[in-house]
Amino acid sequence: MFGLFGQKEKSDDTPSTLVIRSQDIDLNKFKEKHIVKMREAFPGVSDDVLARYLIARNGDSVKAIEQLQRALDYKALHYPILKSTCLKEVNSGKLYIRGTDKEGRPLLIYRSKNSFPNDRDLEEAARMLVWFGEHVQKRMPPNMSKYTLLIDRVGHKSENTDMELVKHVSAQFQDLFPETLLRAVIYPSDILFYSIWAIAKWFVDP
């Protein structure tokens, strides 16, 4: 039985200790005992965050703990990521947040025609992606945990494709932002896109 804010009761009628705020978290995709185990490893981390890592690792608490620890280790070394450290990429117009979608979720837009892999620093571009990833989370309504991504490919040319950046940040993004993308809307999606996606999908968290 599910209660207010996603709280769940166990089958033996013992009240659940889960406190899930996000309507995007499927309570059927993890077990409460694994949340309890993760609380011991990460005191102070919210149940929402713990649940996202568990779902991302298909309910495997060992893998979820490993992934969350990698994220925390990365943050300890690299955070905060300042806008000034990726200003050229932020100002390039290739990625920006534009209000919300019709459900009130943050809308992140990637305009691929403004991507020029031969004229960017790989590490700066990676910092820019993480910087935007964090800002999307800051704009998330308290009852949600997933955003919408619009990939605007109008005017896209083959030289705008940046597979090197995709490969470089894919594992990092999986660790930092698991279970945060609700949907990706691609327009237009032509033959060139599908050929690129056939490769890129292997670097994206399922």
Disulfide bonds with the S-S distance in Angstrom:
none
